[in-house]
Amino acid sequence: AFLGKGAFGAVYRVRRREDGQHYALKIVDIRTRSQRGRQAAVNEIRVLASVHSAFVIRFWEAFVENDRLHIVTEFAPGSDLARKLNQLSLAEQRLDEPTVWSYFIQLCLGLKALHEASILHRDLKPANVLLLAGEERLKIADLGIAKVLNGDEPVAKTQCGTPAYFSPELWRNQPYDDRSDVWALGCILYEMVMVRPRRPHITCAFLF
């Protein structure tokens, strides 16, 4: 079943024939990558699968077939934070303060688990935060463009993600590290409180 489509691929709900369990399958076109680049992408995502946190969607497997990268992850039924905030905005309502703090702390714990494994999310935003049944718990999702850092390469250089959540380093196209994820987390906190994204001029003010 088709679930949605983003800038980097389409996501489907799939069922494993062996036991009937449901998973999420993201398919990314990587035809422009070399064979070495494809294998590197698969290996990197397999490292992500080693992260076990109650606040991060779990990766199960990744493979390349027909020039497309297939990423199998845990399936979390429910909405996402972006949709919830949009519904509140349309109804001219806001999240209550205890809920804001609960969501924020869960996001902090999920991001902490990723960063302790030297993983940058690189596209942290409300649309990539899934709300579980009851909307009391959440999980960070969509690690399709995450980056695994190592001692030889302690920073990332590729400009990617969603501009509204870019850190100043990303806007300047400079090398960046896990602090860019923390910047995006701050943007999400602002959005949860105000029930709207930060305006572009706020970001521009940090650039000059």
N, C-alpha and C positions, 0 to 999 in steps of 0.2 A: 504494500500500500504506500502510495506517494505521500510523504509528510511535508516536504517543502524544498525550496531551492534557494541557495545563497550565491555569493560571488565566486565561491570555489567549488561548488558541486551541488548535486541533488541528494536528498536523504529519503530513505525508504524504511518502512517497517517490514522486517522479514521474519520468516519462521524457519527454524532448524528442523529438518525432516526427522532427524534421529529421535528428538524428544518433544517436539512441538513448542519449544521455548521461543519467545520473540526477542529480536534484537533490532538495533538501528544500523542501517547500512548506508554509508556515505560513499558516493562515487565521484572521483575527481579526474578530469581529463588531464593527462600529463604527457601528451604527445610531443610537446616541445622539449621535454627532458631527455637527456642521454640515458643509455642503459644503466650507467653508473649512478646517475642522478636518481633514477627510479628506485634502484636498490637501496640507495642511501635514505630515500624517503621512507621506504618500508622498514628499514632497520631502525630509523629514528622513532617511528610510531610504535614499534615493538618495545622500545625503551619506555614509552609512555604507558604501555600496558603493565609495567611493573609498579606504577603508582597506585596505591590502595588507600583511598580516603573516602569517608562517608559523604564528602562534599564535592567529589569529582566523578563524573561519569566514567565508568571503567571500560578500558579498551580490551578487546578479546583477540582480535587478529587483523592483519593487513596483508594484502597481496595485490600483485599487478596482473591484469588480464586485459588483452585487447587494447593496450595503451591507456588503460584507465586504472587508477589506484582505488582499491576497494578497502574501506575502513569499517570494521565490524565493532560495534560498541554496545554497551548495556542500553536497553530500551527503557525510558522513563516516561510512563503515561502522564499526561498533564499538560499544562500550558507553559509559557515562558514568562520571564519577568517583564520583557518589553510589551507583550500583549496585555499583561495585567496593568501596567502603568498607563498604557493607552486607554484602557477601559475606565480607569479611575479619572483620567484627564477629561474624557468625554462626559463623564457623570459629574465633573467638577468636585471630585472627592480627592482625598489624600490617604496615604498609608499612615496608620497610627504609629506613634513613636516606638513602642515596644517591637512592632513588626519590622520597622526600619533597622533597629539595632540587632534583632535576631537575624535578619537577612545579611546584614553587614558582617556580623561575626562569623556566620557560616561561610561567606565568601572569603574572609580573611583566612580561615582555617583551610579551605580548599586551595587557595593561592599559596599558602605556606607549604602545603604538601608538595605542590608542583615545584616551587623554588628550592625546597630542600633536595629535590632530585635533579636540580640544575636545569629545569624546564621552564622556558618562557611560553606563556600562552599566546601572546601577540594579537589576540582579537577578543579581549575581554569586553563584553558589552551586555546589556540586558537581554538581547535576543539570544545570547549564548548561555543564559542562566535558566535552567529548567526547574520549574516548580513541581514537586511531587504531589500526590493525591492529598487534598486537604490544604495545600499551599502553605504549610508551616515549615516544610523542609525544602531545601534546594540543592542543586548540583551544578557545578561548572561543566559546561559541555563544549563541543565543537573544537577539538584540539587539532584539527586538520592542518593548520599552518603553524603549530607549536614548534619551538626550536629547542633542541637539547644542546646545552653548552658544555664545553670541556675545558681542561686546563690549557690546551693549545689555542682555543678560541673562546675566551671568556665573555665576549660580547657578540651581538648579532648586528648585521649590516643591511639586510634586505628590508626595504620599506614596504610593509604590508599591514593589513588590518583595516580598521574602519576610521576614517579621518576624524570624526567627532570625538574619538577617544585617544587620539594621538598625543604622545608626550612631546615636549618641545624638541627633544632630540630627533624624534621621527619626522617632525615638520621640517627640521633643518637637514634631513637626510644624513644624520650622523650615526655612528655606532651607538648602540643602546644595550641595556641589560635589564634585569628583573625590575628595576625601578620604573620602567615604562608600564609594566603591568600594574604597579601600585598607583601610578597616575590614572590609569583607566579605572581602577577600583574607586578612586576618589571621584571620578566623573559619575560612576554609577551611584555612589552615595548621594551626590548632589541631585541626581535625577530621581532617586527614591524620595528625597525630602521635598523637592519642588514639583515632582510629577511632570517634568519636562526636561529635555536635554539642555546642556549648557549652550549658550549662544556662541556662534563662531568668533565674535569679536573678543570674547573672554580669552580664548586661546591665543588670538593674535597679539593680545596685550603682553604675553610672555615672550614674544619673539623679537621684540624691538626694544 
